[in-house]
Amino acid sequence: AAGCTNTATVAVTVEEALVVSVSASDIDLCKGETATLSASGASTYVWSPGTGLNSVTGATIGASPTSSTTYTVEGSNSCGSDTETINVNVLAAPAQPTISQSGNTLSVTLQVGETAEWFLNGSSVGNGASITITQNGQYTVVVSNENGCEAENTGNFEMDTESLEEVEL
């Protein structure tokens, strides 16, 4: 009818463009370790390649690649999708050390750039490629390399009392 008016209110929601971000640009980890990869900014996430991943979906996943890998995560929501990459660099770990005993000396072979720390029943008792034992017990050697990666070995060792020289007083 003439002179009639009608008013309607419409709510308009403008969503921002989707931007996916990851927890870090690069992650260094020692071979055999697991890195936690996290993404944010979307509703759903798909990670690729799936090699070394504990899951290919989700905002947070675990990655244990055997070699350096670039992962891509695609995040999606009702506005679209976005991708981001993260590099997981796998660093070489030392070989598992072999503890040798000669008399009362325990030793390991170290490669260039490696260090060793020795433990007796869990307490530190020395550093370097060899130590002289002064008591029986469980000895552990932890070998570290320049990457900060570690390998260890443990064994029960007894003093060699037959090789001790008799001291005259």
DSSP file with accessible surface (Angstrom, degrees, kcal/mol):
  #  RESIDUE AA STRUCTURE BP1 BP2  ACC     N-H-->O    O-->H-N    N-H-->O    O-->H-N    TCO  KAPPA ALPHA  PHI   PSI    X-CA   Y-CA   Z-CA
    1    1 A A    >         0   0  120      0, 0.0     3,-1.6     0, 0.0     2,-0.1   0.000 360.0 360.0 360.0 157.9    0.0    0.0    0.0
    2    2 A A  T 3   +     0   0  106      1,-0.2     3,-0.1     3,-0.0     0, 0.0  -0.357 360.0  14.3 -68.5 137.7    1.0    3.5   -0.6
    3    3 A G  T 3  S+     0   0   84      1,-0.3     2,-0.3    -2,-0.1    -1,-0.2   0.508  93.1 130.7  80.9   2.2    3.1    5.1    2.2
    4    4 A C    <   -     0   0   91     -3,-1.6     2,-0.3     2,-0.0    -1,-0.3  -0.712  34.7-172.1 -89.4 142.7    3.8    1.8    3.8
    5    5 A T        -     0   0  134     -2,-0.3     2,-0.4    -3,-0.1    -3,-0.0  -0.947   9.7-163.5-130.1 156.7    7.4    0.9    4.8
    6    6 A N        -     0   0  157     -2,-0.3     2,-0.4     2,-0.0    -2,-0.0  -0.999   6.4-158.4-139.2 137.3    9.0   -2.2    6.1
    7    7 A T        -     0   0  120     -2,-0.4     2,-0.4     2,-0.0    -2,-0.0  -0.954   8.0-175.9-120.0 137.2   12.4   -2.5    7.7
    8    8 A A        -     0   0   87     -2,-0.4     2,-0.5     2,-0.0    -2,-0.0  -0.983  13.8-148.1-130.3 142.3   14.5   -5.6    7.9
    9    9 A T        -     0   0  138     -2,-0.4     2,-0.5     2,-0.0    -2,-0.0  -0.941  13.5-170.2-110.6 130.0   17.8   -6.0    9.7
   10   10 A V        -     0   0  117     -2,-0.5     2,-0.6     2,-0.0    -2,-0.0  -0.978  14.8-142.4-121.3 128.7   20.4   -8.4    8.3
   11   11 A A        -     0   0   95     -2,-0.5     2,-0.5     2,-0.0    -2,-0.0  -0.811  16.4-164.6 -90.1 126.5   23.5   -9.4   10.2
   12   12 A V        -     0   0  118     -2,-0.6     2,-0.6     2,-0.0    -2,-0.0  -0.956   2.1-161.8-114.2 121.6   26.5   -9.8    7.9
   13   13 A T        -     0   0  120     -2,-0.5     2,-0.7     2,-0.0    -2,-0.0  -0.925   2.1-161.6-104.2 123.1   29.5  -11.6    9.3
   14   14 A V        -     0   0  125     -2,-0.6     2,-0.3     0, 0.0    -2,-0.0  -0.913  10.4-154.7-105.5 112.7   32.7  -11.1    7.4
   15   15 A E        -     0   0  109     -2,-0.7     3,-0.1     1,-0.1     2,-0.1  -0.682  19.4-114.1 -87.4 144.4   35.2  -13.7    8.2
   16   16 A E        -     0   0  175     -2,-0.3    63,-0.1     1,-0.1     3,-0.1  -0.349  42.4 -86.0 -72.3 157.1   38.9  -13.0    7.8
   17   17 A A        -     0   0   85      1,-0.1     2,-0.3    -2,-0.1    -1,-0.1  -0.302  52.7-100.2 -61.3 145.6   40.9  -14.8    5.2
   18   18 A L        +     0   0   23     61,-0.2     2,-0.4    63,-0.1    -1,-0.1  -0.515  42.3 179.5 -72.8 127.7   42.3  -18.1    6.4
   19   19 A V        -     0   0  101     22,-0.5     2,-0.4    -2,-0.3    65,-0.1  -0.972  10.7-159.2-131.4 117.3   45.9  -18.1    7.4
   20   20 A V        -     0   0    1     -2,-0.4     2,-0.3    63,-0.2    21,-0.2  -0.799  10.9-173.8 -94.7 136.3   47.5  -21.3    8.7
   21   21 A S  E     -A   40   0A  56     19,-2.2    19,-2.3    -2,-0.4     2,-0.3  -0.942  11.4-144.0-127.8 153.2   50.7  -21.0   10.8
   22   22 A V  E     -A   39   0A  28     -2,-0.3    17,-0.2    17,-0.2    63,-0.1  -0.753  28.3-107.9-113.4 164.6   53.0  -23.8   12.1
   23   23 A S  S    S-     0   0   66     15,-2.2     2,-0.3    -2,-0.3    16,-0.1   0.749  94.4  -4.6 -65.7 -28.9   54.8  -24.0   15.4
   24   24 A A        -     0   0   39     14,-0.2     3,-0.1     1,-0.1    -1,-0.1  -0.983  58.1-126.1-158.5 160.9   58.3  -23.4   14.0
   25   25 A S  S    S+     0   0   92      1,-0.3    62,-1.8    -2,-0.3     2,-0.3   0.880  96.3  10.0 -81.9 -38.0   60.0  -22.9   10.6
   26   26 A D  E     -b   87   0B  81     60,-0.2     2,-0.4    62,-0.0    -1,-0.3  -0.996  63.1-162.8-140.1 145.1   62.6  -25.6   11.2
   27   27 A I  E     -b   88   0B  35     60,-2.7    62,-3.3    -2,-0.3     2,-0.5  -0.998   6.2-157.3-128.7 129.9   63.0  -28.3   13.8
   28   28 A D  E     +b   89   0B 102     -2,-0.4     2,-0.3    60,-0.2    62,-0.2  -0.911  21.8 165.8-103.0 132.3   66.2  -30.2   14.4
   29   29 A L  E     -b   90   0B   8     60,-2.6    62,-3.2    -2,-0.5     2,-0.2  -0.984  36.5-108.5-144.0 154.5   66.0  -33.6   16.1
   30   30 A a  E >   -b   91   0B  13     -2,-0.3     3,-2.5    60,-0.2    62,-0.2  -0.553  51.1 -87.1 -79.8 147.1   68.3  -36.6   16.6
   31   31 A K  T 3  S+     0   0  124     60,-2.2    -1,-0.1     1,-0.3    35,-0.1  -0.274 117.8  26.7 -54.2 131.6   67.6  -39.8   14.7
   32   32 A G  T 3  S+     0   0   74     33,-0.4    -1,-0.3     1,-0.4     2,-0.1   0.254  99.0 110.6  96.5 -11.5   65.1  -41.9   16.6
   33   33 A E    <   -     0   0  100     -3,-2.5     2,-0.4    32,-0.1    -1,-0.4  -0.465  62.9-127.0 -90.6 168.0   63.5  -38.9   18.4
   34   34 A T        -     0   0   90     -2,-0.1     2,-0.4    30,-0.1    30,-0.2  -0.957  14.7-156.2-118.1 133.5   60.0  -37.5   17.9
   35   35 A A  E     -F   63   0C   9     28,-3.0    28,-3.0    -2,-0.4     2,-0.6  -0.855  15.7-132.2-103.7 143.0   59.1  -33.9   17.1
   36   36 A T  E     -F   62   0C  91     -2,-0.4     2,-0.5    26,-0.2    26,-0.2  -0.863  21.6-162.8 -94.2 121.8   55.7  -32.4   17.9
   37   37 A L  E     -F   61   0C   0     24,-2.7    24,-2.5    -2,-0.6     2,-0.4  -0.913   9.4-174.7-106.3 131.4   54.4  -30.4   14.9
   38   38 A S  E     -F   60   0C  38     -2,-0.5   -15,-2.2    22,-0.2     2,-0.3  -0.974   8.2-174.7-129.8 142.8   51.5  -28.0   15.6
   39   39 A A  E     -A   22   0A   8     20,-2.2     2,-0.3    -2,-0.4   -17,-0.2  -0.918   5.7-177.5-129.3 156.6   49.4  -25.8   13.3
   40   40 A S  E     +A   21   0A  61    -19,-2.3   -19,-2.2    -2,-0.3     3,-0.1  -0.953  48.4  65.7-147.3 165.5   46.8  -23.2   14.0
   41   41 A G  S    S+     0   0   48      1,-0.4   -22,-0.5    -2,-0.3     2,-0.2   0.357  88.5  69.2 105.4  -4.2   44.4  -20.9   12.2
   42   42 A A  S    S-     0   0   19    -21,-0.1    -1,-0.4   -24,-0.1    35,-0.2  -0.764  74.6-123.0-134.6-179.3   42.0  -23.4   10.6
   43   43 A S  S    S+     0   0   91     33,-2.1     2,-0.3     1,-0.3    34,-0.2   0.801  93.9  23.6 -95.1 -39.9   39.3  -26.0   11.6
   44   44 A T  E     -C   76   0B  84     32,-2.1    32,-2.4    14,-0.1     2,-0.4  -0.943  66.9-159.5-130.1 154.3   40.8  -29.1   10.0
   45   45 A Y  E     -C   75   0B  20     -2,-0.3    13,-1.4    30,-0.2     2,-0.4  -0.995   7.2-170.3-137.3 138.6   44.4  -30.0    9.1
   46   46 A V  E     -CD  74  57B  75     28,-1.9    28,-2.7    -2,-0.4     2,-0.3  -0.997  14.2-158.0-129.4 126.8   45.9  -32.6    6.7
   47   47 A W  E     -C   73   0B   4      9,-3.2    26,-0.2    -2,-0.4     6,-0.1  -0.794  15.0-129.8-105.4 144.7   49.7  -33.3    6.8
   48   48 A S  E    S+C   72   0B  60     24,-2.4    24,-3.5    -2,-0.3     2,-0.1  -0.986  73.3  31.3-150.9 154.8   51.8  -34.7    4.1
   49   49 A P        -     0   0   57      0, 0.0    -1,-0.1     0, 0.0    23,-0.0   0.679  67.7-151.9 -69.8 163.1   53.8  -36.8    3.3
   50   50 A G    >   +     0   0   38     -2,-0.1     3,-2.1     2,-0.1     2,-0.1   0.576  55.1 122.6 -80.3  -7.6   52.6  -39.3    5.9
   51   51 A T  T 3  S+     0   0  100      1,-0.3     3,-0.1    12,-0.1    -3,-0.0  -0.340  85.2   3.5 -61.1 123.3   56.1  -40.9    6.2
   52   52 A G  T 3  S+     0   0   30      1,-0.3    12,-3.5    -2,-0.1     2,-0.3   0.474 101.6 124.4  82.9   2.6   57.2  -40.8    9.8
   53   53 A L  B <   -G   63   0C  26     -3,-2.1    -1,-0.3    10,-0.2    10,-0.2  -0.748  57.2-148.8 -97.3 144.6   54.0  -39.3   11.1
   54   54 A N  S    S+     0   0  124      8,-2.3     2,-0.3    -2,-0.3    -1,-0.1   0.638  89.7   4.5 -81.5 -14.0   51.8  -40.8   13.9
   55   55 A S        -     0   0   48      7,-0.4    -1,-0.3    -5,-0.1     7,-0.0  -0.956  55.8-148.5-160.8 150.8   48.7  -39.2   12.2
   56   56 A V  S    S+     0   0   67     -2,-0.3    -9,-3.2    -3,-0.1     2,-0.3   0.410  84.0  58.1-103.1   0.2   48.1  -37.3    9.0
   57   57 A T  B    S+D   46   0B  81    -11,-0.2   -11,-0.2     3,-0.1     2,-0.1  -0.946  74.0  62.3-128.7 151.7   45.2  -35.3   10.4
   58   58 A G  S    S-     0   0   31    -13,-1.4     3,-0.1    -2,-0.3   -14,-0.1  -0.245  78.6 -93.2 119.0 156.7   44.9  -32.9   13.4
   59   59 A A  S    S+     0   0   39      1,-0.2   -20,-2.2   -16,-0.1     2,-0.4   0.821 113.3  37.0 -71.7 -31.1   46.3  -29.7   14.6
   60   60 A T  E    S+F   38   0C  88    -22,-0.2     2,-0.3    -3,-0.1   -22,-0.2  -0.987  72.3 161.3-128.0 127.4   49.1  -31.4   16.6
   61   61 A I  E     -F   37   0C   6    -24,-2.5   -24,-2.7    -2,-0.4     2,-0.4  -0.886  34.8-115.0-136.7 168.2   50.9  -34.5   15.4
   62   62 A G  E     -F   36   0C   7     -2,-0.3    -8,-2.3   -26,-0.2     2,-0.5  -0.887  23.9-162.5-108.1 137.0   54.1  -36.4   16.1
   63   63 A A  E     +FG  35  53C   0    -28,-3.0   -28,-3.0    -2,-0.4   -10,-0.2  -0.984  18.8 166.6-122.9 126.4   56.9  -36.8   13.5
   64   64 A S        +     0   0   50    -12,-3.5   -12,-0.1    -2,-0.5   -30,-0.1  -0.507  18.5 175.0-130.4  63.2   59.7  -39.4   13.7
   65   65 A P        -     0   0    4      0, 0.0   -33,-0.4     0, 0.0   -32,-0.1  -0.344  31.7-142.7 -71.5 152.6   61.2  -39.3   10.2
   66   66 A T  S    S+     0   0  101    -35,-0.1     2,-0.3     1,-0.1   -35,-0.1   0.608  87.6  23.0 -88.4 -13.5   64.3  -41.4    9.5
   67   67 A S  S    S-     0   0   73     21,-0.0    -1,-0.1   -36,-0.0    24,-0.1  -0.951 108.0 -68.2-143.8 163.6   65.8  -38.7    7.3
   68   68 A S        -     0   0   68     22,-0.3     2,-0.3    -2,-0.3    21,-0.2  -0.267  59.5-178.0 -56.7 134.6   65.2  -34.9    6.9
   69   69 A T  E     - E   0  88B  26     19,-2.4    19,-3.1    -4,-0.1     2,-0.6  -0.995  28.5-140.5-140.8 140.6   61.8  -34.2    5.6
   70   70 A T  E     - E   0  87B  74     -2,-0.3     2,-0.3    17,-0.2    17,-0.2  -0.924  26.5-160.1 -99.8 118.7   59.7  -31.1    4.6
   71   71 A Y  E     - E   0  86B   0     15,-3.0    15,-2.3    -2,-0.6     2,-0.4  -0.785   3.8-153.9 -99.6 144.9   56.1  -31.6    5.8
   72   72 A T  E     -CE  48  85B  46    -24,-3.5   -24,-2.4    -2,-0.3     2,-0.5  -0.957   5.1-163.2-116.2 133.5   53.2  -29.6    4.4
   73   73 A V  E     -CE  47  84B   1     11,-2.8    11,-1.9    -2,-0.4     2,-0.6  -0.971   3.4-158.8-116.0 132.0   50.0  -29.0    6.4
   74   74 A E  E     -CE  46  83B  82    -28,-2.7   -28,-1.9    -2,-0.5     2,-0.4  -0.962  10.1-164.4-108.9 118.7   46.8  -27.9    4.6
   75   75 A G  E     -CE  45  82B   0      7,-2.9     7,-2.2    -2,-0.6     2,-0.3  -0.844   9.4-174.3-102.8 140.6   44.4  -26.1    6.9
   76   76 A S  E     +CE  44  81B  35    -32,-2.4   -33,-2.1    -2,-0.4   -32,-2.1  -0.965  14.8 155.2-134.4 151.3   40.8  -25.7    5.9
   77   77 A N  E >   - E   0  80B  44      3,-2.4     3,-1.8    -2,-0.3   -59,-0.1  -0.845  64.3 -69.3-151.0-168.1   37.6  -24.0    7.2
   78   78 A S  T 3  S+     0   0  105      1,-0.3     3,-0.1    -2,-0.3    -2,-0.0   0.694 128.7  56.3 -65.9 -14.4   34.4  -22.6    5.7
   79   79 A C  T 3  S-     0   0   65      1,-0.3     2,-0.3   -63,-0.1    -1,-0.3   0.499 119.3 -91.7 -93.8  -7.2   36.4  -19.8    4.0
   80   80 A G  E <   - E   0  77B  35     -3,-1.8    -3,-2.4   -63,-0.1     2,-0.3  -0.962  48.4 -65.4 137.4-150.4   38.8  -22.0    2.1
   81   81 A S  E     - E   0  76B  67     -2,-0.3     2,-0.3    -5,-0.2    -5,-0.2  -0.939  29.0-170.4-143.8 161.6   42.2  -23.5    2.7
   82   82 A D  E     - E   0  75B  51     -7,-2.2    -7,-2.9    -2,-0.3     2,-0.3  -0.978  13.1-144.7-148.7 151.6   45.9  -22.5    3.2
   83   83 A T  E     + E   0  74B  75     -2,-0.3     2,-0.3    -9,-0.2    -9,-0.2  -0.898  14.0 178.9-122.7 154.9   49.1  -24.4    3.3
   84   84 A E  E     - E   0  73B  77    -11,-1.9   -11,-2.8    -2,-0.3     2,-0.3  -0.970  15.7-141.6-146.4 152.9   52.3  -24.0    5.3
   85   85 A T  E     - E   0  72B  66     -2,-0.3     2,-0.3   -13,-0.2   -13,-0.2  -0.866   9.8-169.3-119.5 157.2   55.5  -26.1    5.4
   86   86 A I  E     - E   0  71B   1    -15,-2.3   -15,-3.0    -2,-0.3     2,-0.5  -0.989  16.6-138.5-143.5 133.6   57.9  -27.1    8.2
   87   87 A N  E     -bE  26  70B  50    -62,-1.8   -60,-2.7    -2,-0.3     2,-0.6  -0.833   9.9-163.6 -95.6 128.3   61.3  -28.7    7.8
   88   88 A V  E     -bE  27  69B   0    -19,-3.1   -19,-2.4    -2,-0.5     2,-0.6  -0.955  10.7-159.6-110.7 109.6   62.3  -31.5   10.2
   89   89 A N  E     -b   28   0B  49    -62,-3.3   -60,-2.6    -2,-0.6     2,-0.6  -0.825   5.5-148.7 -94.2 119.6   66.0  -32.0   10.0
   90   90 A V  E     -b   29   0B  23     -2,-0.6     2,-0.3   -62,-0.2   -22,-0.3  -0.805  13.6-154.5 -92.2 119.3   67.2  -35.4   11.3
   91   91 A L  E     -b   30   0B  42    -62,-3.2   -60,-2.2    -2,-0.6     2,-0.1  -0.717  22.8-104.5 -95.6 144.7   70.7  -35.1   12.8
   92   92 A A        -     0   0   65     -2,-0.3    57,-0.3   -62,-0.2    55,-0.2  -0.410  32.0-150.3 -68.5 136.8   73.0  -38.1   13.0
   93   93 A A        -     0   0   39     -2,-0.1    57,-0.1     1,-0.1     3,-0.1  -0.746  27.0 -97.1-100.7 154.6   73.4  -39.8   16.4
   94   94 A P        -     0   0   11      0, 0.0    -1,-0.1     0, 0.0    58,-0.1  -0.321  46.2 -97.3 -64.0 156.2   76.5  -41.5   17.5
   95   95 A A        -     0   0   85      1,-0.1    56,-0.1    56,-0.1    48,-0.1  -0.384  52.7 -85.9 -67.3 152.1   76.7  -45.3   17.1
   96   96 A Q        -     0   0  132      1,-0.1    -1,-0.1    -3,-0.1    57,-0.1  -0.448  55.0-120.6 -61.5 125.8   75.8  -47.2   20.3
   97   97 A P        -     0   0   10      0, 0.0     2,-0.5     0, 0.0    44,-0.1  -0.347  14.2-141.5 -72.1 149.9   79.1  -47.4   22.2
   98   98 A T        -     0   0  104     11,-0.1     2,-0.5    55,-0.1    11,-0.3  -0.965  15.5-141.7-109.0 122.5   80.7  -50.7   23.1
   99   99 A I        -     0   0   22     -2,-0.5     2,-0.4     9,-0.1     9,-0.2  -0.744  18.2-167.7 -87.4 126.9   82.3  -50.7   26.6
  100  100 A S  E     -H  107   0D  64      7,-2.8     7,-2.4    -2,-0.5     2,-0.5  -0.894   6.4-151.9-112.4 145.8   85.6  -52.7   26.8
  101  101 A Q  E     +H  106   0D  76     -2,-0.4     2,-0.4     5,-0.2     5,-0.2  -0.971  17.0 172.2-119.9 131.0   87.4  -53.6   30.0
  102  102 A S  E >  S-H  105   0D  92      3,-2.6     3,-2.1    -2,-0.5     2,-0.3  -0.945  72.1 -47.4-133.6 109.7   91.1  -54.1   30.4
  103  103 A G  T 3  S-     0   0   23     -2,-0.4    58,-0.1     1,-0.3    57,-0.1  -0.496 124.0 -24.1  64.0-123.0   92.2  -54.6   34.0
  104  104 A N  T 3  S+     0   0   18     -2,-0.3    29,-3.0    55,-0.1     2,-0.5   0.088 117.1 102.7-107.5  22.7   90.4  -51.9   35.9
  105  105 A T  E <   -HI 102 132D  53     -3,-2.1    -3,-2.6    27,-0.2     2,-0.4  -0.928  51.5-164.3-110.3 127.0   90.0  -49.6   32.9
  106  106 A L  E     +HI 101 131D   0     25,-2.6    25,-2.2    -2,-0.5     2,-0.3  -0.890  20.4 174.2-102.9 139.0   86.7  -49.2   31.0
  107  107 A S  E     -HI 100 130D  40     -7,-2.4    -7,-2.8    -2,-0.4     2,-0.3  -0.970  21.8-165.6-145.2 159.2   86.9  -47.6   27.6
  108  108 A V        -     0   0    8     21,-2.3     2,-0.6    -2,-0.3    -9,-0.1  -0.945  31.2-112.3-135.4 157.4   84.9  -46.7   24.5
  109  109 A T        -     0   0  119    -11,-0.3     2,-0.4    -2,-0.3   -11,-0.1  -0.836  34.1-159.9 -92.5 124.6   86.0  -45.7   21.0
  110  110 A L        -     0   0   49     -2,-0.6     2,-0.2     4,-0.1     3,-0.1  -0.860   6.7-140.8-106.3 141.6   85.1  -42.1   20.3
  111  111 A Q    >   -     0   0  123     -2,-0.4     3,-2.3     1,-0.2     0, 0.0  -0.504  47.6 -68.8 -88.9 165.8   84.8  -40.5   16.8
  112  112 A V  T 3  S+     0   0  145      1,-0.3    -1,-0.2    -2,-0.2     3,-0.1  -0.285 124.7  19.0 -55.7 130.8   86.0  -37.0   16.0
  113  113 A G  T 3  S+     0   0   45      1,-0.3     2,-0.3    32,-0.1    -1,-0.3   0.414  99.2 120.0  88.4  -2.3   83.7  -34.5   17.8
  114  114 A E    <   -     0   0   34     -3,-2.3     2,-0.3    31,-0.2    -1,-0.3  -0.704  40.6-168.9 -97.9 149.4   82.3  -37.0   20.3
  115  115 A T  E     -J  144   0E  90     29,-2.5    29,-2.5    -2,-0.3     2,-0.4  -0.895   8.0-147.5-127.3 160.8   82.5  -36.8   24.1
  116  116 A A  E     -J  143   0E   4     -2,-0.3    12,-2.4    27,-0.2     2,-0.4  -0.989   7.4-167.0-132.9 140.6   81.8  -39.4   26.7
  117  117 A E  E     -JK 142 127E  72     25,-2.0    25,-2.6    -2,-0.4     2,-0.3  -0.994  15.6-148.4-124.2 136.0   80.4  -39.2   30.3
  118  118 A W  E     -JK 141 126E   0      8,-3.1     7,-2.8    -2,-0.4     8,-1.0  -0.807  10.5-168.0-107.0 144.0   80.6  -42.2   32.6
  119  119 A F  E     -JK 140 124E  45     21,-2.8    21,-2.4    -2,-0.3     2,-0.5  -0.978  11.5-156.1-131.4 141.7   78.1  -43.1   35.4
  120  120 A L  E >  S-JK 139 123E  12      3,-2.9     3,-2.2    -2,-0.4    19,-0.2  -0.982  86.1 -22.5-115.8 117.2   78.3  -45.6   38.2
  121  121 A N  T 3  S-     0   0   97     17,-3.2    -1,-0.1    -2,-0.5    18,-0.1   0.855 131.4 -47.6  50.3  37.2   74.9  -46.7   39.5
  122  122 A G  T 3  S+     0   0   61     16,-0.4     2,-0.4     1,-0.2    -1,-0.3   0.316 116.5 108.1  93.2  -9.4   73.5  -43.4   38.1
  123  123 A S  E <  S-K  120   0E  81     -3,-2.2    -3,-2.9     1,-0.0    -1,-0.2  -0.870  75.9-108.2-105.4 138.0   76.1  -41.0   39.4
  124  124 A S  E     +K  119   0E  64     -2,-0.4    -5,-0.3    -5,-0.2     3,-0.1  -0.348  39.7 168.8 -64.2 132.7   78.7  -39.3   37.2
  125  125 A V  E     -     0   0E  70     -7,-2.8     2,-0.3     1,-0.4    -6,-0.2   0.349  56.0 -30.3-127.7   2.5   82.2  -40.7   37.7
  126  126 A G  E     -K  118   0E  20     -8,-1.0    -8,-3.1     5,-0.1    -1,-0.4  -0.908  47.2-118.4 162.4 170.2   84.2  -39.2   34.9
  127  127 A N  E     +K  117   0E 117     -2,-0.3   -10,-0.2   -10,-0.2     3,-0.2  -0.933  59.3  50.1-131.3 155.6   84.5  -38.0   31.3
  128  128 A G  S    S-     0   0   29    -12,-2.4   -13,-0.1    -2,-0.3     3,-0.0  -0.491  96.5 -52.3 111.2-178.5   86.5  -39.1   28.3
  129  129 A A  S    S+     0   0   44     -2,-0.2   -21,-2.3   -22,-0.1     2,-0.3   0.689 116.7  20.3 -71.7 -19.0   87.2  -42.2   26.3
  130  130 A S  E     -I  107   0D  63    -23,-0.2     2,-0.3    -3,-0.2   -23,-0.2  -0.989  57.2-170.4-149.5 157.7   88.2  -44.2   29.4
  131  131 A I  E     -I  106   0D  20    -25,-2.2   -25,-2.6    -2,-0.3     2,-0.6  -0.963  25.9-122.9-140.1 158.2   87.9  -44.4   33.2
  132  132 A T  E     -I  105   0D 100     -2,-0.3     2,-0.3   -27,-0.2   -27,-0.2  -0.918  30.4-136.9-101.1 124.9   89.6  -46.4   35.9
  133  133 A I        -     0   0    4    -29,-3.0     3,-0.1    -2,-0.6    25,-0.0  -0.598  22.0-177.9 -85.1 144.0   87.0  -48.3   38.0
  134  134 A T        +     0   0  108     -2,-0.3     2,-0.3     1,-0.2    -1,-0.1   0.362  68.5  23.2-119.0  -0.9   87.4  -48.3   41.8
  135  135 A Q  S    S-     0   0  104     22,-0.0    -1,-0.2     2,-0.0     2,-0.1  -0.984  83.1 -96.0-158.7 160.3   84.4  -50.5   42.7
  136  136 A N        +     0   0   87     -2,-0.3     2,-0.3    22,-0.1    22,-0.2  -0.437  65.9  99.1 -73.1 151.8   82.1  -53.1   41.2
  137  137 A G  E    S- L   0 157E  18     20,-2.4    20,-2.8    -2,-0.1     2,-0.7  -0.964  73.2 -46.8 160.8-173.5   78.8  -51.8   39.8
  138  138 A Q  E     - L   0 156E  89     -2,-0.3   -17,-3.2    18,-0.2     2,-0.4  -0.807  52.3-166.2 -92.6 113.6   76.6  -50.9   36.9
  139  139 A Y  E     -JL 120 155E   4     16,-2.9    16,-2.5    -2,-0.7     2,-0.4  -0.849   5.2-170.9-104.5 137.1   78.5  -48.5   34.6
  140  140 A T  E     -JL 119 154E  19    -21,-2.4   -21,-2.8    -2,-0.4     2,-0.4  -0.978   6.3-160.3-124.8 137.6   76.9  -46.5   31.9
  141  141 A V  E     -JL 118 153E   0     12,-2.4    12,-1.8    -2,-0.4     2,-0.5  -0.974   2.5-162.5-116.9 133.3   78.6  -44.4   29.2
  142  142 A V  E     -JL 117 152E  16    -25,-2.6   -25,-2.0    -2,-0.4     2,-0.5  -0.976   7.4-161.1-114.6 116.2   76.8  -41.7   27.4
  143  143 A V  E     -JL 116 151E   3      8,-3.1     8,-2.0    -2,-0.5     2,-0.3  -0.864   8.6-171.1-100.4 128.8   78.4  -40.6   24.1
  144  144 A S  E     -JL 115 150E  26    -29,-2.5   -29,-2.5    -2,-0.5     6,-0.2  -0.919   5.0-155.0-118.0 146.4   77.4  -37.2   22.7
  145  145 A N    >   -     0   0   19      4,-2.0     3,-2.3    -2,-0.3   -31,-0.2  -0.566  40.5 -88.4-111.9-178.6   78.3  -35.7   19.3
  146  146 A E  T 3  S+     0   0  138      1,-0.3   -32,-0.1    -2,-0.2   -33,-0.1   0.701 124.4  61.0 -65.3 -16.8   78.6  -32.2   18.0
  147  147 A N  T 3  S-     0   0   65    -55,-0.2    -1,-0.3     2,-0.1     3,-0.1   0.546 116.3-112.8 -82.1  -9.8   74.9  -32.2   17.1
  148  148 A G  S <  S+     0   0   53     -3,-2.3     2,-0.2     1,-0.3    -2,-0.1   0.550  72.3 139.8  85.7   8.2   73.9  -32.8   20.7
  149  149 A a        -     0   0    1    -57,-0.3    -4,-2.0  -120,-0.1    -1,-0.3  -0.576  35.8-154.1 -85.9 151.2   72.7  -36.3   19.9
  150  150 A E  E     -L  144   0E 122     -6,-0.2     2,-0.3    -2,-0.2    -6,-0.2  -0.896  19.8-177.5-129.2 155.1   73.4  -39.1   22.4
  151  151 A A  E     -L  143   0E  18     -8,-2.0    -8,-3.1    -2,-0.3     2,-0.3  -0.972  17.0-171.4-142.5 148.9   73.8  -42.9   22.5
  152  152 A E  E     -L  142   0E 105     -2,-0.3     2,-0.3   -10,-0.2   -10,-0.2  -0.938  14.6-167.1-142.2 163.4   74.5  -45.0   25.6
  153  153 A N  E     -L  141   0E  48    -12,-1.8   -12,-2.4    -2,-0.3     2,-0.4  -0.983   8.9-160.4-148.1 149.3   75.4  -48.4   26.8
  154  154 A T  E     +L  140   0E  50     -2,-0.3     2,-0.3   -14,-0.2   -14,-0.2  -0.971  15.1 161.6-133.2 143.9   75.3  -50.0   30.3
  155  155 A G  E     -L  139   0E  19    -16,-2.5   -16,-2.9    -2,-0.4     2,-0.6  -0.989  39.1-111.5-156.1 158.1   76.9  -53.0   31.8
  156  156 A N  E     -L  138   0E 128     -2,-0.3     2,-0.4   -18,-0.2   -18,-0.2  -0.845  40.7-177.1 -92.5 125.8   77.8  -54.6   35.1
  157  157 A F  E     -L  137   0E  33    -20,-2.8   -20,-2.4    -2,-0.6     2,-0.4  -0.956  13.4-155.2-129.0 144.0   81.6  -54.5   35.7
  158  158 A E        -     0   0  139     -2,-0.4   -22,-0.1   -22,-0.2   -25,-0.1  -0.897  30.0-101.8-116.8 147.9   83.8  -55.9   38.5
  159  159 A M        -     0   0   51     -2,-0.4     2,-1.1     1,-0.1     3,-0.1  -0.344  29.2-126.0 -63.2 145.9   87.2  -54.8   39.5
  160  160 A D    >   +     0   0   55      1,-0.2     3,-0.7   -57,-0.1     4,-0.4  -0.773  32.9 175.2 -94.9  91.0   90.1  -57.0   38.4
  161  161 A T  G >  S+     0   0  101     -2,-1.1     3,-0.7     1,-0.2    -1,-0.2   0.756  72.3  64.7 -73.4 -20.6   91.7  -57.6   41.7
  162  162 A E  G 3  S+     0   0  181      1,-0.2    -1,-0.2    -3,-0.1    -2,-0.1   0.805  99.5  52.1 -72.4 -24.9   94.2  -60.0   40.1
  163  163 A S  G <  S+     0   0   58     -3,-0.7     2,-0.3     2,-0.1    -1,-0.2   0.555  84.0 106.9 -89.0  -7.1   95.8  -57.3   38.1
  164  164 A L  S <  S-     0   0   93     -3,-0.7     2,-0.2    -4,-0.4   -61,-0.0  -0.539  73.7-123.8 -70.4 135.1   96.4  -55.0   41.1
  165  165 A E        -     0   0  178     -2,-0.3     2,-0.4     1,-0.1    -2,-0.1  -0.547  20.2-115.1 -80.5 144.8  100.0  -54.9   42.0
  166  166 A E        -     0   0  182     -2,-0.2     2,-0.5     1,-0.0    -1,-0.1  -0.627  29.2-149.1 -79.3 129.2  101.0  -55.8   45.5
  167  167 A V        -     0   0  117     -2,-0.4     2,-0.4    -3,-0.0    -1,-0.0  -0.884   4.7-143.3-104.5 127.9  102.5  -52.8   47.3
  168  168 A E              0   0  177     -2,-0.5    -2,-0.0     1,-0.0     0, 0.0  -0.721 360.0 360.0 -89.5 138.2  105.1  -53.4   50.0
  169  169 A L              0   0  212     -2,-0.4    -1,-0.0     0, 0.0     0, 0.0  -0.722 360.0 360.0-101.3 360.0  105.1  -51.1   53.0
